[in-house]
Amino acid sequence: MPVYLVLALAVLAETIGTTALQASQQFTKPAASVVVVIAYAVSFYLLSFTLRTLPVGVVYALWSGLGIVLIACIGYLVFGQRLDLPAVIGLALIIAGIGTINLFSNATPH
């Protein structure tokens, strides 16, 4: 399986886990709490496979950066959490950083 697909699935699992973390209401909702644990376990398991091909710093930057952007969007769309202009600019800079790593860095396969 291509390394970026595995990384995307790891990001998706982490995003599901973090969304469930919000829904678990500090682990007081058992079903959501179980989803948190399973999703994070799956995410880290998948993340470990990406380290065979990509450097840990790049993997973590992509995983955390994409997760931050996705969670911010989910927070806005699902939980009604507002994003002000500095937050949107910051998220755009994260996306620009991810693009820069993938397009120009010799640390990643092109």
The first five atom37 places (N, CA, C, CB, O) and aatype in JSON, in Angstrom:
{
  "aatype": [12, 14, 19, 18, 10, 19, 10, 0, 10, 0, 19, 10, 0, 6, 16, 9, 7, 16, 16, 0, 10, 5, 0, 15, 5, 5, 13, 16, 11, 14, 0, 0, 15, 19, 19, 19, 19, 9, 0, 18, 0, 19, 15, 13, 18, 10, 10, 15, 13, 16, 10, 1, 16, 10, 14, 19, 7, 19, 19, 18, 0, 10, 17, 15, 7, 10, 7, 9, 19, 10, 9, 0, 4, 9, 7, 18, 10, 19, 13, 7, 5, 1, 10, 3, 10, 14, 0, 19, 9, 7, 10, 0, 10, 9, 9, 0, 7, 9, 7, 16, 9, 2, 10, 13, 15, 2, 0, 16, 14, 8],
  "atom_mask": [
    [1, 1, 1, 1, 1],
    [1, 1, 1, 1, 1],
    [1, 1, 1, 1, 1],
    [1, 1, 1, 1, 1],
    [1, 1, 1, 1, 1],
    [1, 1, 1, 1, 1],
    [1, 1, 1, 1, 1],
    [1, 1, 1, 1, 1],
    [1, 1, 1, 1, 1],
    [1, 1, 1, 1, 1],
    [1, 1, 1, 1, 1],
    [1, 1, 1, 1, 1],
    [1, 1, 1, 1, 1],
    [1, 1, 1, 1, 1],
    [1, 1, 1, 1, 1],
    [1, 1, 1, 1, 1],
    [1, 1, 1, 0, 1],
    [1, 1, 1, 1, 1],
    [1, 1, 1, 1, 1],
    [1, 1, 1, 1, 1],
    [1, 1, 1, 1, 1],
    [1, 1, 1, 1, 1],
    [1, 1, 1, 1, 1],
    [1, 1, 1, 1, 1],
    [1, 1, 1, 1, 1],
    [1, 1, 1, 1, 1],
    [1, 1, 1, 1, 1],
    [1, 1, 1, 1, 1],
    [1, 1, 1, 1, 1],
    [1, 1, 1, 1, 1],
    [1, 1, 1, 1, 1],
    [1, 1, 1, 1, 1],
    [1, 1, 1, 1, 1],
    [1, 1, 1, 1, 1],
    [1, 1, 1, 1, 1],
    [1, 1, 1, 1, 1],
    [1, 1, 1, 1, 1],
    [1, 1, 1, 1, 1],
    [1, 1, 1, 1, 1],
    [1, 1, 1, 1, 1],
    [1, 1, 1, 1, 1],
    [1, 1, 1, 1, 1],
    [1, 1, 1, 1, 1],
    [1, 1, 1, 1, 1],
    [1, 1, 1, 1, 1],
    [1, 1, 1, 1, 1],
    [1, 1, 1, 1, 1],
    [1, 1, 1, 1, 1],
    [1, 1, 1, 1, 1],
    [1, 1, 1, 1, 1],
    [1, 1, 1, 1, 1],
    [1, 1, 1, 1, 1],
    [1, 1, 1, 1, 1],
    [1, 1, 1, 1, 1],
    [1, 1, 1, 1, 1],
    [1, 1, 1, 1, 1],
    [1, 1, 1, 0, 1],
    [1, 1, 1, 1, 1],
    [1, 1, 1, 1, 1],
    [1, 1, 1, 1, 1],
    [1, 1, 1, 1, 1],
    [1, 1, 1, 1, 1],
    [1, 1, 1, 1, 1],
    [1, 1, 1, 1, 1],
    [1, 1, 1, 0, 1],
    [1, 1, 1, 1, 1],
    [1, 1, 1, 0, 1],
    [1, 1, 1, 1, 1],
    [1, 1, 1, 1, 1],
    [1, 1, 1, 1, 1],
    [1, 1, 1, 1, 1],
    [1, 1, 1, 1, 1],
    [1, 1, 1, 1, 1],
    [1, 1, 1, 1, 1],
    [1, 1, 1, 0, 1],
    [1, 1, 1, 1, 1],
    [1, 1, 1, 1, 1],
    [1, 1, 1, 1, 1],
    [1, 1, 1, 1, 1],
    [1, 1, 1, 0, 1],
    [1, 1, 1, 1, 1],
    [1, 1, 1, 1, 1],
    [1, 1, 1, 1, 1],
    [1, 1, 1, 1, 1],
    [1, 1, 1, 1, 1],
    [1, 1, 1, 1, 1],
    [1, 1, 1, 1, 1],
    [1, 1, 1, 1, 1],
    [1, 1, 1, 1, 1],
    [1, 1, 1, 0, 1],
    [1, 1, 1, 1, 1],
    [1, 1, 1, 1, 1],
    [1, 1, 1, 1, 1],
    [1, 1, 1, 1, 1],
    [1, 1, 1, 1, 1],
    [1, 1, 1, 1, 1],
    [1, 1, 1, 0, 1],
    [1, 1, 1, 1, 1],
    [1, 1, 1, 0, 1],
    [1, 1, 1, 1, 1],
    [1, 1, 1, 1, 1],
    [1, 1, 1, 1, 1],
    [1, 1, 1, 1, 1],
    [1, 1, 1, 1, 1],
    [1, 1, 1, 1, 1],
    [1, 1, 1, 1, 1],
    [1, 1, 1, 1, 1],
    [1, 1, 1, 1, 1],
    [1, 1, 1, 1, 1],
    [1, 1, 1, 1, 1]
  ],
  "atom_positions": [
    [[0.85, -1.17, 0.0], [0.0, 0.0, 0.0], [0.91, 1.25, 0.0], [-0.97, -0.01, 1.24], [1.87, 1.3, 0.76]],
    [[0.61, 2.23, -0.83], [1.45, 3.43, -0.9], [1.54, 4.15, 0.46], [0.9, 4.4, -1.95], [0.56, 4.24, 1.2]],
    [[2.72, 4.65, 0.74], [2.99, 5.24, 2.05], [2.06, 6.43, 2.35], [4.45, 5.7, 2.13], [1.65, 6.61, 3.49]],
    [[1.74, 7.22, 1.34], [0.87, 8.38, 1.6], [-0.57, 7.96, 1.85], [0.93, 9.35, 0.42], [-1.3, 8.66, 2.54]],
    [[-0.99, 6.83, 1.3], [-2.32, 6.32, 1.6], [-2.38, 5.84, 3.05], [-2.71, 5.17, 0.64], [-3.36, 6.09, 3.76]],
    [[-1.34, 5.15, 3.49], [-1.27, 4.7, 4.88], [-1.26, 5.91, 5.82], [0.0, 3.82, 5.12], [-1.94, 5.91, 6.84]],
    [[-0.49, 6.93, 5.46], [-0.46, 8.15, 6.27], [-1.83, 8.82, 6.3], [0.6, 9.12, 5.73], [-2.26, 9.29, 7.36]],
    [[-2.51, 8.87, 5.17], [-3.85, 9.47, 5.13], [-4.82, 8.69, 6.02], [-4.37, 9.51, 3.68], [-5.66, 9.29, 6.69]],
    [[-4.71, 7.37, 6.02], [-5.58, 6.56, 6.88], [-5.24, 6.78, 8.36], [-5.45, 5.07, 6.53], [-6.14, 6.79, 9.21]],
    [[-3.97, 6.97, 8.66], [-3.56, 7.28, 10.03], [-4.12, 8.62, 10.48], [-2.02, 7.28, 10.16], [-4.58, 8.76, 11.61]],
    [[-4.09, 9.6, 9.59], [-4.66, 10.92, 9.89], [-6.16, 10.8, 10.09], [-4.34, 11.94, 8.74], [-6.72, 11.41, 11.0]],
    [[-6.81, 10.03, 9.24], [-8.26, 9.84, 9.36], [-8.6, 9.19, 10.7], [-8.8, 8.97, 8.2], [-9.54, 9.62, 11.38]],
    [[-7.86, 8.17, 11.09], [-8.11, 7.51, 12.37], [-7.87, 8.47, 13.53], [-7.21, 6.27, 12.52], [-8.64, 8.48, 14.5]],
    [[-6.81, 9.26, 13.44], [-6.54, 10.25, 14.5], [-7.64, 11.28, 14.57], [-5.18, 10.94, 14.26], [-8.03, 11.71, 15.66]],
    [[-8.16, 11.7, 13.43], [-9.23, 12.68, 13.39], [-10.51, 12.11, 14.0], [-9.49, 13.13, 11.94], [-11.22, 12.79, 14.74]],
    [[-10.79, 10.86, 13.7], [-11.96, 10.19, 14.3], [-11.77, 10.11, 15.82], [-12.16, 8.76, 13.71], [-12.7, 10.37, 16.57]],
    [[-10.57, 9.76, 16.25], [-10.3, 9.66, 17.68], [-10.44, 10.98, 18.4], [0.0, 0.0, 0.0], [-11.0, 11.04, 19.5]],
    [[-9.94, 12.04, 17.8], [-10.03, 13.35, 18.44], [-11.47, 13.86, 18.44], [-9.11, 14.36, 17.71], [-11.9, 14.49, 19.41]],
    [[-12.21, 13.59, 17.38], [-13.62, 13.97, 17.36], [-14.39, 13.21, 18.44], [-14.24, 13.7, 15.96], [-15.23, 13.78, 19.13]],
    [[-14.08, 11.92, 18.57], [-14.72, 11.12, 19.62], [-14.3, 11.59, 21.01], [-14.37, 9.64, 19.44], [-15.07, 11.5, 21.96]],
    [[-13.07, 12.1, 21.13], [-12.61, 12.63, 22.41], [-13.49, 13.79, 22.85], [-11.14, 13.08, 22.32], [-13.88, 13.88, 24.02]],
    [[-13.81, 14.68, 21.92], [-14.72, 15.78, 22.23], [-16.1, 15.24, 22.59], [-14.83, 16.76, 21.03], [-16.73, 15.71, 23.54]],
    [[-16.57, 14.26, 21.84], [-17.9, 13.69, 22.08], [-17.95, 12.86, 23.36], [-18.31, 12.82, 20.9], [-19.04, 12.65, 23.91]],
    [[-16.81, 12.38, 23.84], [-16.8, 11.55, 25.05], [-17.06, 12.35, 26.32], [-15.47, 10.83, 25.17], [-17.31, 11.77, 27.38]],
    [[-17.0, 13.67, 26.21], [-17.22, 14.56, 27.36], [-16.38, 14.12, 28.56], [-18.72, 14.58, 27.74], [-16.89, 13.75, 29.61]],
    [[-15.06, 14.2, 28.34], [-14.06, 13.85, 29.36], [-14.2, 12.4, 29.81], [-14.18, 14.79, 30.57], [-14.11, 12.1, 31.0]],
    [[-14.41, 11.51, 28.85], [-14.52, 10.07, 29.07], [-15.71, 9.68, 29.95], [-13.25, 9.55, 29.68], [-15.66, 8.67, 30.66]],
    [[-16.77, 10.47, 29.92], [-17.99, 10.12, 30.67], [-18.99, 9.38, 29.79], [-18.63, 11.38, 31.25], [-19.98, 8.84, 30.3]],
    [[-18.76, 9.35, 28.49], [-19.63, 8.62, 27.55], [-18.87, 7.36, 27.1], [-20.04, 9.52, 26.32], [-17.92, 7.47, 26.33]],
    [[-19.29, 6.18, 27.56], [-18.52, 4.96, 27.29], [-18.31, 4.65, 25.8], [-19.21, 3.8, 27.93], [-17.19, 4.3, 25.41]],
    [[-19.33, 4.77, 24.99], [-19.18, 4.41, 23.57], [-18.16, 5.3, 22.89], [-20.53, 4.5, 22.84], [-17.28, 4.81, 22.18]],
    [[-18.26, 6.59, 23.09], [-17.3, 7.53, 22.49], [-15.9, 7.29, 23.04], [-17.73, 8.99, 22.74], [-14.92, 7.42, 22.31]],
    [[-15.8, 6.95, 24.31], [-14.5, 6.69, 24.93], [-13.81, 5.48, 24.3], [-14.67, 6.47, 26.43], [-12.6, 5.49, 24.09]],
    [[-14.59, 4.44, 24.0], [-14.04, 3.26, 23.33], [-13.55, 3.62, 21.93], [-15.1, 2.12, 23.26], [-12.49, 3.16, 21.5]],
    [[-14.31, 4.45, 21.22], [-13.9, 4.9, 19.89], [-12.58, 5.65, 19.97], [-14.99, 5.79, 19.25], [-11.71, 5.47, 19.11]],
    [[-12.4, 6.49, 20.98], [-11.15, 7.24, 21.16], [-9.97, 6.27, 21.22], [-11.21, 8.11, 22.45], [-9.0, 6.42, 20.48]],
    [[-10.06, 5.3, 22.1], [-8.95, 4.37, 22.31], [-8.66, 3.56, 21.04], [-9.26, 3.42, 23.48], [-7.5, 3.42, 20.64]],
    [[-9.69, 3.04, 20.41], [-9.49, 2.23, 19.21], [-8.93, 3.09, 18.07], [-10.83, 1.58, 18.78], [-8.0, 2.67, 17.38]],
    [[-9.5, 4.26, 17.86], [-9.05, 5.12, 16.76], [-7.6, 5.54, 16.93], [-9.94, 6.35, 16.65], [-6.83, 5.53, 15.97]],
    [[-7.21, 5.91, 18.15], [-5.81, 6.29, 18.36], [-4.88, 5.09, 18.2], [-5.63, 6.9, 19.75], [-3.78, 5.24, 17.66]],
    [[-5.31, 3.91, 18.64], [-4.48, 2.71, 18.46], [-4.28, 2.42, 16.98], [-5.12, 1.5, 19.17], [-3.16, 2.13, 16.55]],
    [[-5.35, 2.5, 16.2], [-5.25, 2.27, 14.76], [-4.35, 3.33, 14.12], [-6.66, 2.3, 14.11], [-3.51, 3.01, 13.27]],
    [[-4.52, 4.57, 14.53], [-3.73, 5.65, 13.97], [-2.24, 5.43, 14.21], [-4.16, 6.98, 14.56], [-1.44, 5.53, 13.28]],
    [[-1.85, 5.12, 15.43], [-0.44, 4.91, 15.73], [0.1, 3.66, 15.05], [-0.23, 4.81, 17.25], [1.25, 3.63, 14.61]],
    [[-0.72, 2.63, 14.95], [-0.31, 1.42, 14.25], [0.0, 1.74, 12.79], [-1.41, 0.33, 14.34], [1.05, 1.36, 12.27]],
    [[-0.91, 2.44, 12.12], [-0.68, 2.83, 10.73], [0.5, 3.78, 10.6], [-1.94, 3.47, 10.15], [1.29, 3.67, 9.66]],
    [[0.61, 4.7, 11.53], [1.71, 5.66, 11.51], [3.07, 4.94, 11.56], [1.59, 6.64, 12.7], [4.03, 5.37, 10.92]],
    [[3.13, 3.85, 12.29], [4.39, 3.12, 12.4], [4.86, 2.58, 11.05], [4.25, 1.96, 13.39], [6.06, 2.49, 10.81]],
    [[3.94, 2.22, 10.17], [4.32, 1.71, 8.85], [4.93, 2.8, 7.96], [3.11, 1.11, 8.16], [5.79, 2.51, 7.13]],
    [[4.49, 4.03, 8.15], [5.04, 5.11, 7.33], [6.49, 5.39, 7.65], [4.22, 6.37, 7.51], [7.22, 5.93, 6.82]],
    [[6.91, 5.02, 8.85], [8.29, 5.29, 9.27], [9.3, 4.39, 8.57], [8.41, 5.12, 10.77], [10.51, 4.61, 8.68]],
    [[8.82, 3.38, 7.85], [9.72, 2.54, 7.05], [10.26, 3.31, 5.85], [9.0, 1.26, 6.59], [11.34, 3.01, 5.33]],
    [[9.48, 4.3, 5.4], [9.81, 5.01, 4.16], [10.18, 6.47, 4.39], [8.65, 4.94, 3.22], [11.08, 6.99, 3.73]],
    [[9.5, 7.11, 5.31], [9.68, 8.55, 5.53], [10.34, 8.83, 6.88], [8.32, 9.28, 5.45], [10.18, 8.04, 7.81]],
    [[11.08, 9.93, 6.99], [11.69, 10.29, 8.28], [10.62, 10.65, 9.31], [12.67, 11.47, 8.09], [9.56, 11.18, 8.96]],
    [[10.9, 10.35, 10.56], [9.92, 10.57, 11.62], [9.48, 12.03, 11.72], [10.5, 10.12, 12.95], [8.31, 12.3, 11.98]],
    [[10.39, 12.97, 11.5], [10.02, 14.38, 11.58], [9.02, 14.78, 10.51], [0.0, 0.0, 0.0], [8.09, 15.54, 10.76]],
    [[9.22, 14.26, 9.32], [8.3, 14.55, 8.21], [6.96, 13.88, 8.46], [8.9, 14.09, 6.86], [5.91, 14.5, 8.28]],
    [[6.99, 12.62, 8.86], [5.75, 11.89, 9.15], [4.94, 12.62, 10.22], [6.05, 10.45, 9.59], [3.74, 12.82, 10.07]],
    [[5.6, 13.0, 11.29], [4.88, 13.65, 12.38], [4.36, 15.02, 11.96], [5.78, 13.78, 13.61], [3.25, 15.41, 12.34]],
    [[5.14, 15.75, 11.19], [4.68, 17.06, 10.71], [3.44, 16.92, 9.85], [5.8, 17.77, 9.92], [2.48, 17.68, 10.0]],
    [[3.44, 15.97, 8.94], [2.29, 15.76, 8.07], [1.09, 15.25, 8.86], [2.63, 14.78, 6.96], [-0.02, 15.75, 8.69]],
    [[1.31, 14.27, 9.72], [0.22, 13.67, 10.51], [-0.42, 14.71, 11.43], [0.75, 12.5, 11.34], [-1.64, 14.84, 11.47]],
    [[0.41, 15.42, 12.16], [-0.15, 16.4, 13.1], [-0.73, 17.61, 12.38], [0.92, 16.86, 14.09], [-1.79, 18.11, 12.77]],
    [[-0.06, 18.08, 11.33], [-0.56, 19.24, 10.59], [-1.9, 18.98, 9.94], [0.0, 0.0, 0.0], [-2.83, 19.78, 10.06]],
    [[-2.0, 17.85, 9.24], [-3.28, 17.51, 8.61], [-4.36, 17.28, 9.67], [-3.12, 16.26, 7.73], [-5.51, 17.67, 9.48]],
    [[-3.98, 16.64, 10.77], [-4.93, 16.42, 11.85], [-5.45, 17.72, 12.43], [0.0, 0.0, 0.0], [-6.64, 17.85, 12.71]],
    [[-4.56, 18.69, 12.62], [-4.97, 19.99, 13.16], [-5.98, 20.66, 12.24], [-3.75, 20.9, 13.35], [-7.01, 21.16, 12.69]],
    [[-5.68, 20.66, 10.95], [-6.58, 21.32, 9.99], [-7.93, 20.61, 9.95], [-5.95, 21.34, 8.58], [-8.98, 21.26, 9.97]],
    [[-7.92, 19.28, 9.89], [-9.18, 18.54, 9.83], [-10.0, 18.73, 11.1], [-8.9, 17.06, 9.61], [-11.22, 18.91, 11.03]],
    [[-9.35, 18.68, 12.25], [-10.07, 18.85, 13.51], [-10.64, 20.26, 13.63], [-9.16, 18.55, 14.7], [-11.74, 20.44, 14.14]],
    [[-9.9, 21.25, 13.17], [-10.43, 22.62, 13.18], [-11.69, 22.72, 12.32], [-9.37, 23.62, 12.69], [-12.66, 23.37, 12.7]],
    [[-11.66, 22.08, 11.17], [-12.84, 22.08, 10.29], [-14.01, 21.33, 10.91], [-12.5, 21.46, 8.93], [-15.15, 21.8, 10.86]],
    [[-13.73, 20.18, 11.51], [-14.79, 19.41, 12.18], [-15.33, 20.18, 13.37], [-14.26, 18.03, 12.63], [-16.54, 20.21, 13.61]],
    [[-14.45, 20.81, 14.13], [-14.9, 21.64, 15.26], [-15.84, 22.73, 14.81], [0.0, 0.0, 0.0], [-16.83, 23.03, 15.48]],
    [[-15.53, 23.33, 13.68], [-16.37, 24.39, 13.13], [-17.71, 23.83, 12.63], [-15.64, 25.12, 11.99], [-18.77, 24.36, 12.95]],
    [[-17.64, 22.76, 11.84], [-18.84, 22.22, 11.2], [-19.73, 21.42, 12.14], [-18.44, 21.36, 10.05], [-20.96, 21.52, 12.07]],
    [[-19.13, 20.62, 13.01], [-19.91, 19.71, 13.85], [-20.22, 20.29, 15.22], [-19.16, 18.41, 14.01], [-21.33, 20.15, 15.72]],
    [[-19.22, 20.94, 15.82], [-19.39, 21.41, 17.2], [-19.65, 22.9, 17.3], [-18.17, 21.06, 18.0], [-19.79, 23.43, 18.4]],
    [[-19.73, 23.59, 16.17], [-20.04, 25.01, 16.17], [-18.96, 25.89, 16.77], [0.0, 0.0, 0.0], [-19.25, 26.99, 17.26]],
    [[-17.72, 25.44, 16.74], [-16.61, 26.21, 17.28], [-16.15, 27.22, 16.24], [-15.43, 25.29, 17.71], [-15.81, 26.86, 15.11]],
    [[-16.15, 28.47, 16.61], [-15.83, 29.56, 15.68], [-14.34, 29.65, 15.43], [-16.35, 30.89, 16.21], [-13.53, 29.38, 16.31]],
    [[-14.0, 30.04, 14.2], [-12.61, 30.29, 13.82], [-12.49, 31.76, 13.44], [-12.15, 29.36, 12.65], [-13.18, 32.23, 12.54]],
    [[-11.61, 32.49, 14.14], [-11.4, 33.89, 13.77], [-10.33, 33.98, 12.69], [-11.01, 34.73, 15.01], [-9.73, 32.97, 12.32]],
    [[-10.09, 35.18, 12.2], [-9.15, 35.37, 11.1], [-7.74, 34.86, 11.42], [-9.08, 36.83, 10.74], [-7.15, 34.19, 10.58]],
    [[-7.19, 35.15, 12.6], [-5.85, 34.6, 12.89], [-5.82, 33.07, 12.87], [-5.37, 35.1, 14.25], [-4.83, 32.47, 12.46]],
    [[-6.89, 32.43, 13.32], [-6.95, 30.96, 13.29], [-6.95, 30.46, 11.85], [-8.2, 30.45, 14.03], [-6.25, 29.5, 11.52]],
    [[-7.74, 31.09, 11.0], [-7.8, 30.7, 9.59], [-6.44, 30.91, 8.92], [-8.9, 31.49, 8.85], [-5.99, 30.07, 8.14]],
    [[-5.8, 32.03, 9.21], [-4.46, 32.29, 8.65], [-3.47, 31.24, 9.13], [-3.97, 33.71, 9.05], [-2.67, 30.73, 8.34]],
    [[-3.52, 30.91, 10.4], [-2.63, 29.89, 10.94], [-2.85, 28.54, 10.28], [0.0, 0.0, 0.0], [-1.89, 27.84, 9.97]],
    [[-4.1, 28.17, 10.06], [-4.4, 26.91, 9.39], [-3.9, 26.93, 7.94], [-5.91, 26.63, 9.42], [-3.39, 25.93, 7.44]],
    [[-4.04, 28.07, 7.29], [-3.54, 28.2, 5.92], [-2.02, 28.05, 5.89], [-3.95, 29.57, 5.32], [-1.47, 27.45, 4.96]],
    [[-1.34, 28.58, 6.9], [0.12, 28.44, 6.97], [0.52, 26.98, 7.19], [0.69, 29.32, 8.09], [1.53, 26.52, 6.66]],
    [[-0.28, 26.25, 7.98], [0.0, 24.82, 8.18], [-0.13, 24.09, 6.85], [-0.97, 24.21, 9.23], [0.72, 23.27, 6.5]],
    [[-1.18, 24.39, 6.1], [-1.37, 23.76, 4.79], [-0.22, 24.13, 3.86], [-2.73, 24.19, 4.17], [0.28, 23.28, 3.12]],
    [[0.21, 25.38, 3.89], [1.34, 25.81, 3.07], [2.61, 25.05, 3.47], [1.57, 27.33, 3.19], [3.39, 24.66, 2.61]],
    [[2.8, 24.85, 4.75], [3.97, 24.09, 5.22], [3.94, 22.64, 4.76], [0.0, 0.0, 0.0], [4.96, 22.09, 4.37]],
    [[2.77, 22.03, 4.81], [2.63, 20.65, 4.33], [2.93, 20.59, 2.84], [1.21, 20.11, 4.62], [3.62, 19.68, 2.38]],
    [[2.41, 21.54, 2.09], [2.68, 21.59, 0.66], [4.15, 21.78, 0.37], [0.0, 0.0, 0.0], [4.7, 21.13, -0.53]],
    [[4.8, 22.65, 1.11], [6.23, 22.9, 0.93], [7.05, 21.63, 1.17], [6.7, 24.02, 1.86], [7.95, 21.32, 0.4]],
    [[6.73, 20.92, 2.24], [7.44, 19.68, 2.54], [7.29, 18.69, 1.38], [6.92, 19.05, 3.86], [8.26, 18.11, 0.91]],
    [[6.05, 18.52, 0.93], [5.79, 17.51, -0.09], [6.3, 17.89, -1.48], [4.33, 17.26, -0.17], [6.7, 17.03, -2.25]],
    [[6.29, 19.16, -1.79], [6.7, 19.59, -3.12], [8.2, 19.82, -3.25], [5.98, 20.83, -3.49], [8.77, 19.54, -4.3]],
    [[8.83, 20.32, -2.21], [10.21, 20.8, -2.36], [11.26, 20.09, -1.51], [10.24, 22.22, -2.03], [12.45, 20.2, -1.79]],
    [[10.84, 19.35, -0.49], [11.81, 18.72, 0.4], [12.38, 17.44, -0.23], [11.17, 18.4, 1.75], [11.65, 16.65, -0.83]],
    [[13.67, 17.27, -0.09], [14.31, 16.03, -0.53], [14.13, 14.9, 0.48], [15.8, 16.28, -0.78], [14.56, 13.77, 0.24]],
    [[13.51, 15.22, 1.62], [13.29, 14.2, 2.66], [12.11, 13.3, 2.33], [13.06, 14.87, 4.0], [11.92, 12.26, 2.97]],
    [[11.3, 13.69, 1.33], [10.13, 12.88, 0.98], [10.25, 12.39, -0.46], [8.82, 13.7, 1.17], [10.81, 13.09, -1.31]],
    [[9.73, 11.2, -0.72], [9.76, 10.71, -2.12], [8.75, 11.49, -2.97], [9.44, 9.2, -2.17], [7.64, 11.77, -2.52]],
    [[9.13, 11.83, -4.18], [8.23, 12.58, -5.09], [7.8, 11.7, -6.23], [8.92, 13.84, -5.63], [7.04, 12.14, -7.09]]
  ]
}
